[in-house]
Amino acid sequence: MKIWYHHGTEHSANLVMIGHFQDASKATRAKEIIDALTEQVAKDQSNGTLTLGSPSNRYGTEMLDLLGRLDVSIGPQEVEQFAYEASVRVEGNDIVLTTEELDISAFLKVMVLKGARIEVYSAHDFPGTTNGRGC
């Protein structure tokens, strides 16, 4: 039996964030960075460096090294956002992220730091627009 510990309206956000890049290579690079951060967060969870729900004021050594190599700036309290359920895909010059979460600042920072123009909205209000073309 699973016990659900988190309650709130944030799990029904049906959020869409689209990062519009100048070219597909920049969108692909931003997706690669998101994937690398997601992978490192999973490793940090496995080795006990990161505990979800207990954000730290410090990075683990491996995360700090990765952030330096990737040339992105994300706060230590934000990295756990990469552990939450989100779909991230590249569509041409765009990255389309869909999630039920409202805490998306880490994803936003990666996209903006890599040159994206960002569009964020609730698909509840704009159904059928999650294909990278927005509203």
Backbone as JSON Lines, residues from 0, in Angstrom:
{"i":0,"aa":"M","n":[0.84,-1.18,0.0],"ca":[0.0,0.0,0.0],"c":[0.88,1.25,0.0]}
{"i":1,"aa":"K","n":[0.57,2.19,-0.88],"ca":[1.31,3.45,-0.92],"c":[0.57,4.48,-0.06]}
{"i":2,"aa":"I","n":[1.35,5.28,0.63],"ca":[0.78,6.37,1.41],"c":[1.19,7.67,0.76]}
{"i":3,"aa":"W","n":[0.23,8.5,0.45],"ca":[0.47,9.78,-0.21],"c":[0.73,10.82,0.87]}
{"i":4,"aa":"Y","n":[1.93,11.43,0.86],"ca":[2.31,12.39,1.88],"c":[2.08,13.83,1.48]}
{"i":5,"aa":"H","n":[1.97,14.12,0.22],"ca":[1.84,15.49,-0.25],"c":[0.39,15.73,-0.7]}
{"i":6,"aa":"H","n":[-0.15,16.82,-0.23],"ca":[-1.51,17.2,-0.6],"c":[-1.5,18.63,-1.08]}
{"i":7,"aa":"G","n":[-2.4,18.96,-1.95],"ca":[-2.51,20.33,-2.4],"c":[-2.95,20.4,-3.84]}
{"i":8,"aa":"T","n":[-3.28,21.59,-4.24],"ca":[-3.77,21.8,-5.59],"c":[-2.68,21.78,-6.63]}
{"i":9,"aa":"E","n":[-1.41,21.85,-6.2],"ca":[-0.33,21.88,-7.18],"c":[-0.27,20.63,-8.03]}
{"i":10,"aa":"H","n":[-0.9,19.54,-7.6],"ca":[-0.86,18.3,-8.37],"c":[-1.9,18.26,-9.47]}
{"i":11,"aa":"S","n":[-2.63,19.34,-9.65],"ca":[-3.59,19.39,-10.74],"c":[-3.3,20.57,-11.66]}
{"i":12,"aa":"A","n":[-2.06,21.01,-11.68],"ca":[-1.7,22.2,-12.45],"c":[-1.85,22.0,-13.95]}
{"i":13,"aa":"N","n":[-1.56,20.8,-14.45],"ca":[-1.59,20.53,-15.88],"c":[-0.82,21.63,-16.63]}
{"i":14,"aa":"L","n":[0.37,21.89,-16.14],"ca":[1.21,22.98,-16.62],"c":[1.94,22.61,-17.9]}
{"i":15,"aa":"V","n":[2.03,23.58,-18.79],"ca":[2.81,23.45,-20.01],"c":[3.8,24.6,-20.04]}
{"i":16,"aa":"M","n":[5.07,24.27,-20.29],"ca":[6.08,25.29,-20.48],"c":[6.78,24.99,-21.8]}
{"i":17,"aa":"I","n":[6.83,25.98,-22.66],"ca":[7.46,25.81,-23.96],"c":[8.62,26.8,-24.05]}
{"i":18,"aa":"G","n":[9.79,26.26,-24.32],"ca":[10.96,27.08,-24.56],"c":[11.2,27.17,-26.05]}
{"i":19,"aa":"H","n":[11.1,28.37,-26.59],"ca":[11.31,28.6,-28.02],"c":[12.76,29.04,-28.23]}
{"i":20,"aa":"F","n":[13.52,28.27,-28.99],"ca":[14.93,28.55,-29.24],"c":[15.14,29.02,-30.67]}
{"i":21,"aa":"Q","n":[16.29,29.64,-30.94],"ca":[16.59,30.12,-32.28],"c":[16.8,28.99,-33.26]}
{"i":22,"aa":"D","n":[17.31,27.85,-32.77],"ca":[17.49,26.71,-33.66],"c":[17.39,25.41,-32.87]}
{"i":23,"aa":"A","n":[17.24,24.33,-33.6],"ca":[17.01,23.02,-32.98],"c":[18.21,22.55,-32.17]}
{"i":24,"aa":"S","n":[19.42,22.94,-32.54],"ca":[20.6,22.5,-31.79],"c":[20.61,23.08,-30.38]}
{"i":25,"aa":"K","n":[20.14,24.32,-30.23],"ca":[20.06,24.92,-28.89],"c":[18.98,24.25,-28.06]}
{"i":26,"aa":"A","n":[17.86,23.91,-28.67],"ca":[16.81,23.19,-27.95],"c":[17.3,21.81,-27.52]}
{"i":27,"aa":"T","n":[18.0,21.13,-28.4],"ca":[18.54,19.81,-28.08],"c":[19.55,19.9,-26.95]}
{"i":28,"aa":"R","n":[20.4,20.93,-26.98],"ca":[21.4,21.09,-25.91],"c":[20.72,21.34,-24.56]}
{"i":29,"aa":"A","n":[19.7,22.16,-24.53],"ca":[18.98,22.42,-23.28],"c":[18.33,21.13,-22.76]}
{"i":30,"aa":"K","n":[17.79,20.32,-23.66],"ca":[17.2,19.03,-23.26],"c":[18.26,18.1,-22.69]}
{"i":31,"aa":"E","n":[19.44,18.09,-23.3],"ca":[20.54,17.27,-22.79],"c":[20.94,17.7,-21.38]}
{"i":32,"aa":"I","n":[20.93,19.0,-21.12],"ca":[21.25,19.51,-19.78],"c":[20.19,19.06,-18.78]}
{"i":33,"aa":"I","n":[18.93,19.18,-19.16],"ca":[17.84,18.73,-18.28],"c":[17.97,17.24,-17.99]}
{"i":34,"aa":"D","n":[18.28,16.46,-19.01],"ca":[18.47,15.01,-18.82],"c":[19.63,14.71,-17.88]}
{"i":35,"aa":"A","n":[20.74,15.43,-18.04],"ca":[21.91,15.21,-17.18],"c":[21.6,15.56,-15.73]}
{"i":36,"aa":"L","n":[20.88,16.66,-15.52],"ca":[20.51,17.05,-14.16],"c":[19.53,16.05,-13.55]}
{"i":37,"aa":"T","n":[18.59,15.57,-14.35],"ca":[17.64,14.57,-13.88],"c":[18.36,13.29,-13.47]}
{"i":38,"aa":"E","n":[19.32,12.88,-14.26],"ca":[20.1,11.68,-13.95],"c":[20.91,11.86,-12.67]}
{"i":39,"aa":"Q","n":[21.51,13.04,-12.5],"ca":[22.31,13.28,-11.29],"c":[21.43,13.33,-10.05]}
{"i":40,"aa":"V","n":[20.25,13.91,-10.16],"ca":[19.32,13.95,-9.02],"c":[18.93,12.53,-8.62]}
{"i":41,"aa":"A","n":[18.69,11.66,-9.6],"ca":[18.36,10.25,-9.29],"c":[19.53,9.58,-8.57]}
{"i":42,"aa":"K","n":[20.76,9.84,-9.02],"ca":[21.94,9.29,-8.35],"c":[22.05,9.83,-6.92]}
{"i":43,"aa":"D","n":[21.83,11.13,-6.77],"ca":[21.91,11.74,-5.44],"c":[20.86,11.17,-4.49]}
{"i":44,"aa":"Q","n":[19.68,10.87,-5.01],"ca":[18.65,10.22,-4.19],"c":[19.12,8.82,-3.78]}
{"i":45,"aa":"S","n":[19.66,8.08,-4.72],"ca":[20.11,6.71,-4.44],"c":[21.21,6.65,-3.4]}
{"i":46,"aa":"N","n":[22.15,7.6,-3.48],"ca":[23.27,7.55,-2.53],"c":[23.02,8.34,-1.25]}
{"i":47,"aa":"G","n":[21.82,8.93,-1.11],"ca":[21.47,9.63,0.12],"c":[21.93,11.07,0.2]}
{"i":48,"aa":"T","n":[22.51,11.59,-0.88],"ca":[22.95,12.98,-0.9],"c":[21.77,13.93,-0.96]}
{"i":49,"aa":"L","n":[20.66,13.47,-1.53],"ca":[19.46,14.28,-1.69],"c":[18.27,13.52,-1.15]}
{"i":50,"aa":"T","n":[17.5,14.19,-0.29],"ca":[16.27,13.61,0.25],"c":[15.12,14.51,-0.2]}
{"i":51,"aa":"L","n":[14.21,13.96,-0.99],"ca":[13.08,14.74,-1.47],"c":[12.25,15.23,-0.3]}
{"i":52,"aa":"G","n":[11.82,16.48,-0.4],"ca":[11.01,17.06,0.66],"c":[11.84,17.71,1.75]}
{"i":53,"aa":"S","n":[13.15,17.53,1.7],"ca":[14.06,18.15,2.66],"c":[15.17,18.86,1.9]}
{"i":54,"aa":"P","n":[14.83,19.94,1.21],"ca":[15.83,20.62,0.39],"c":[17.01,21.1,1.23]}
{"i":55,"aa":"S","n":[18.17,20.96,0.68],"ca":[19.39,21.34,1.36],"c":[19.83,22.73,0.92]}
{"i":56,"aa":"N","n":[20.64,23.36,1.74],"ca":[21.23,24.63,1.37],"c":[22.58,24.43,0.7]}
{"i":57,"aa":"R","n":[22.95,23.17,0.47],"ca":[24.24,22.85,-0.13],"c":[24.05,21.82,-1.23]}
{"i":58,"aa":"Y","n":[24.94,21.85,-2.19],"ca":[24.97,20.86,-3.26],"c":[25.83,19.68,-2.82]}
{"i":59,"aa":"G","n":[25.53,18.51,-3.36],"ca":[26.47,17.41,-3.26],"c":[27.65,17.71,-4.18]}
{"i":60,"aa":"T","n":[28.77,17.08,-3.93],"ca":[29.98,17.32,-4.73],"c":[29.74,17.04,-6.21]}
{"i":61,"aa":"E","n":[29.1,15.92,-6.51],"ca":[28.88,15.56,-7.91],"c":[27.94,16.55,-8.6]}
{"i":62,"aa":"M","n":[26.9,17.0,-7.9],"ca":[25.97,17.97,-8.49],"c":[26.68,19.29,-8.74]}
{"i":63,"aa":"L","n":[27.49,19.73,-7.79],"ca":[28.22,20.98,-7.95],"c":[29.16,20.9,-9.15]}
{"i":64,"aa":"D","n":[29.86,19.79,-9.3],"ca":[30.74,19.6,-10.46],"c":[29.95,19.63,-11.76]}
{"i":65,"aa":"L","n":[28.8,18.95,-11.78],"ca":[27.97,18.89,-12.99],"c":[27.46,20.29,-13.36]}
{"i":66,"aa":"L","n":[26.97,21.03,-12.4],"ca":[26.47,22.38,-12.69],"c":[27.57,23.25,-13.29]}
{"i":67,"aa":"G","n":[28.79,23.1,-12.79],"ca":[29.91,23.85,-13.35],"c":[30.21,23.45,-14.78]}
{"i":68,"aa":"R","n":[30.21,22.15,-15.06],"ca":[30.47,21.67,-16.42],"c":[29.36,22.1,-17.39]}
{"i":69,"aa":"L","n":[28.12,22.11,-16.91],"ca":[26.99,22.46,-17.77],"c":[26.8,23.97,-17.92]}
{"i":70,"aa":"D","n":[27.46,24.74,-17.05],"ca":[27.37,26.19,-17.07],"c":[25.93,26.67,-16.87]}
{"i":71,"aa":"V","n":[25.29,26.14,-15.82],"ca":[23.96,26.6,-15.43],"c":[23.96,26.92,-13.95]}
{"i":72,"aa":"S","n":[23.09,27.81,-13.55],"ca":[23.0,28.24,-12.16],"c":[21.61,27.91,-11.63]}
{"i":73,"aa":"I","n":[21.56,26.92,-10.76],"ca":[20.31,26.48,-10.14],"c":[20.56,26.37,-8.65]}
{"i":74,"aa":"G","n":[19.67,26.91,-7.85],"ca":[19.85,26.87,-6.4],"c":[19.77,25.46,-5.85]}
{"i":75,"aa":"P","n":[20.46,25.19,-4.73],"ca":[20.45,23.85,-4.16],"c":[19.04,23.4,-3.74]}
{"i":76,"aa":"Q","n":[18.17,24.34,-3.41],"ca":[16.8,23.98,-3.04],"c":[15.95,23.62,-4.25]}
{"i":77,"aa":"E","n":[16.41,23.97,-5.45],"ca":[15.64,23.74,-6.67],"c":[15.95,22.42,-7.36]}
{"i":78,"aa":"V","n":[17.11,21.82,-7.08],"ca":[17.52,20.66,-7.87],"c":[16.55,19.49,-7.74]}
{"i":79,"aa":"E","n":[15.85,19.39,-6.62],"ca":[14.93,18.26,-6.47],"c":[13.76,18.32,-7.46]}
{"i":80,"aa":"Q","n":[13.55,19.46,-8.1],"ca":[12.5,19.57,-9.11],"c":[12.73,18.59,-10.26]}
{"i":81,"aa":"F","n":[13.97,18.21,-10.49],"ca":[14.28,17.27,-11.55],"c":[13.9,15.83,-11.19]}
{"i":82,"aa":"A","n":[13.46,15.61,-9.95],"ca":[13.01,14.28,-9.53],"c":[11.51,14.11,-9.72]}
{"i":83,"aa":"Y","n":[10.8,15.19,-9.94],"ca":[9.36,15.12,-10.05],"c":[8.93,14.76,-11.46]}
{"i":84,"aa":"E","n":[7.76,14.21,-11.56],"ca":[7.27,13.73,-12.85],"c":[7.03,14.88,-13.82]}
{"i":85,"aa":"A","n":[7.72,14.81,-14.93],"ca":[7.57,15.81,-16.0],"c":[7.94,15.14,-17.31]}
{"i":86,"aa":"S","n":[7.23,15.54,-18.34],"ca":[7.56,15.09,-19.69],"c":[8.28,16.24,-20.39]}
{"i":87,"aa":"V","n":[9.47,15.96,-20.92],"ca":[10.24,16.98,-21.61],"c":[10.64,16.42,-22.96]}
{"i":88,"aa":"R","n":[10.26,17.13,-24.03],"ca":[10.58,16.65,-25.37],"c":[10.97,17.83,-26.26]}
{"i":89,"aa":"V","n":[11.79,17.52,-27.23],"ca":[12.2,18.52,-28.22],"c":[11.29,18.37,-29.44]}
{"i":90,"aa":"E","n":[10.77,19.5,-29.91],"ca":[9.97,19.54,-31.13],"c":[10.53,20.65,-32.0]}
{"i":91,"aa":"G","n":[11.42,20.28,-32.89],"ca":[12.05,21.29,-33.75],"c":[12.9,22.24,-32.93]}
{"i":92,"aa":"N","n":[12.57,23.53,-32.96],"ca":[13.29,24.56,-32.22],"c":[12.77,24.74,-30.8]}
{"i":93,"aa":"D","n":[11.83,23.92,-30.38],"ca":[11.17,24.08,-29.08],"c":[11.44,22.91,-28.15]}
{"i":94,"aa":"I","n":[11.4,23.21,-26.86],"ca":[11.3,22.19,-25.83],"c":[9.92,22.35,-25.22]}
{"i":95,"aa":"V","n":[9.19,21.25,-25.1],"ca":[7.87,21.26,-24.49],"c":[7.93,20.45,-23.22]}
{"i":96,"aa":"L","n":[7.63,21.09,-22.1],"ca":[7.57,20.43,-20.8],"c":[6.13,20.4,-20.34]}
{"i":97,"aa":"T","n":[5.66,19.24,-19.91],"ca":[4.34,19.15,-19.29],"c":[4.5,18.49,-17.94]}
{"i":98,"aa":"T","n":[3.77,18.99,-16.96],"ca":[3.85,18.47,-15.59],"c":[2.62,18.88,-14.8]}
{"i":99,"aa":"E","n":[2.4,18.21,-13.71],"ca":[1.34,18.58,-12.78],"c":[1.87,19.5,-11.68]}
{"i":100,"aa":"E","n":[3.16,19.73,-11.66],"ca":[3.81,20.53,-10.63],"c":[3.8,22.01,-10.99]}
{"i":101,"aa":"L","n":[3.85,22.85,-9.96],"ca":[4.0,24.29,-10.18],"c":[5.44,24.76,-9.96]}
{"i":102,"aa":"D","n":[6.23,23.97,-9.26],"ca":[7.62,24.31,-9.01],"c":[8.45,23.93,-10.23]}
{"i":103,"aa":"I","n":[8.68,24.9,-11.09],"ca":[9.38,24.65,-12.36],"c":[10.54,25.6,-12.58]}
{"i":104,"aa":"S","n":[10.93,26.32,-11.53],"ca":[11.97,27.34,-11.71],"c":[13.28,26.77,-12.22]}
{"i":105,"aa":"A","n":[13.64,25.55,-11.83],"ca":[14.89,24.96,-12.3],"c":[14.86,24.73,-13.81]}
{"i":106,"aa":"F","n":[13.74,24.22,-14.31],"ca":[13.59,24.01,-15.75],"c":[13.61,25.36,-16.48]}
{"i":107,"aa":"L","n":[12.91,26.33,-15.92],"ca":[12.87,27.67,-16.5],"c":[14.27,28.25,-16.61]}
{"i":108,"aa":"K","n":[15.06,28.11,-15.56],"ca":[16.42,28.65,-15.58],"c":[17.27,27.99,-16.66]}
{"i":109,"aa":"V","n":[17.19,26.69,-16.79],"ca":[17.97,26.01,-17.83],"c":[17.59,26.56,-19.2]}
{"i":110,"aa":"M","n":[16.31,26.67,-19.46],"ca":[15.88,27.14,-20.78],"c":[16.29,28.58,-21.04]}
{"i":111,"aa":"V","n":[16.08,29.46,-20.06],"ca":[16.43,30.87,-20.24],"c":[17.94,31.03,-20.39]}
{"i":112,"aa":"L","n":[18.71,30.34,-19.54],"ca":[20.17,30.45,-19.61],"c":[20.72,29.94,-20.93]}
{"i":113,"aa":"K","n":[19.97,29.08,-21.62],"ca":[20.42,28.55,-22.9],"c":[19.73,29.24,-24.08]}
{"i":114,"aa":"G","n":[19.06,30.38,-23.81],"ca":[18.6,31.24,-24.89],"c":[17.15,31.12,-25.3]}
{"i":115,"aa":"A","n":[16.31,30.56,-24.47],"ca":[14.91,30.36,-24.87],"c":[14.03,31.57,-24.53]}
{"i":116,"aa":"R","n":[13.02,31.73,-25.34],"ca":[11.88,32.59,-25.01],"c":[10.84,31.63,-24.45]}
{"i":117,"aa":"I","n":[10.26,31.95,-23.31],"ca":[9.43,30.99,-22.57],"c":[7.95,31.36,-22.62]}
{"i":118,"aa":"E","n":[7.14,30.32,-22.73],"ca":[5.68,30.43,-22.68],"c":[5.21,29.43,-21.63]}
{"i":119,"aa":"V","n":[4.41,29.88,-20.65],"ca":[3.93,28.99,-19.59],"c":[2.43,29.2,-19.43]}
{"i":120,"aa":"Y","n":[1.7,28.08,-19.37],"ca":[0.25,28.19,-19.19],"c":[-0.31,26.87,-18.66]}
{"i":121,"aa":"S","n":[-1.57,26.9,-18.23],"ca":[-2.27,25.7,-17.8],"c":[-3.04,25.12,-18.98]}
{"i":122,"aa":"A","n":[-2.81,23.85,-19.25],"ca":[-3.53,23.19,-20.34],"c":[-5.0,23.0,-19.98]}
{"i":123,"aa":"H","n":[-5.35,23.18,-18.7],"ca":[-6.77,23.17,-18.33],"c":[-7.5,24.29,-19.05]}
{"i":124,"aa":"D","n":[-6.83,25.44,-19.16],"ca":[-7.45,26.62,-19.79],"c":[-7.26,26.66,-21.3]}
{"i":125,"aa":"F","n":[-6.25,25.94,-21.81],"ca":[-5.95,25.93,-23.23],"c":[-5.75,24.49,-23.7]}
{"i":126,"aa":"P","n":[-6.79,23.69,-23.67],"ca":[-6.64,22.28,-24.05],"c":[-6.22,22.14,-25.52]}
{"i":127,"aa":"G","n":[-5.43,21.1,-25.77],"ca":[-5.02,20.82,-27.13],"c":[-3.89,21.68,-27.64]}
{"i":128,"aa":"T","n":[-3.2,22.39,-26.74],"ca":[-2.13,23.3,-27.19],"c":[-0.75,22.86,-26.71]}
{"i":129,"aa":"T","n":[-0.59,21.62,-26.34],"ca":[0.69,21.17,-25.79],"c":[1.63,20.64,-26.86]}
{"i":130,"aa":"N","n":[1.45,21.05,-28.08],"ca":[2.26,20.54,-29.19],"c":[3.39,21.48,-29.59]}
{"i":131,"aa":"G","n":[3.71,22.46,-28.75],"ca":[4.81,23.35,-29.07],"c":[4.39,24.6,-29.82]}
{"i":132,"aa":"R","n":[3.1,24.75,-30.1],"ca":[2.64,25.93,-30.8],"c":[1.93,26.88,-29.85]}
{"i":133,"aa":"G","n":[1.73,26.48,-28.62],"ca":[1.16,27.39,-27.62],"c":[-0.23,27.84,-27.93]}
{"i":134,"aa":"C","n":[-0.56,29.0,-27.39],"ca":[-1.92,29.53,-27.5],"c":[-2.15,30.21,-28.83]}
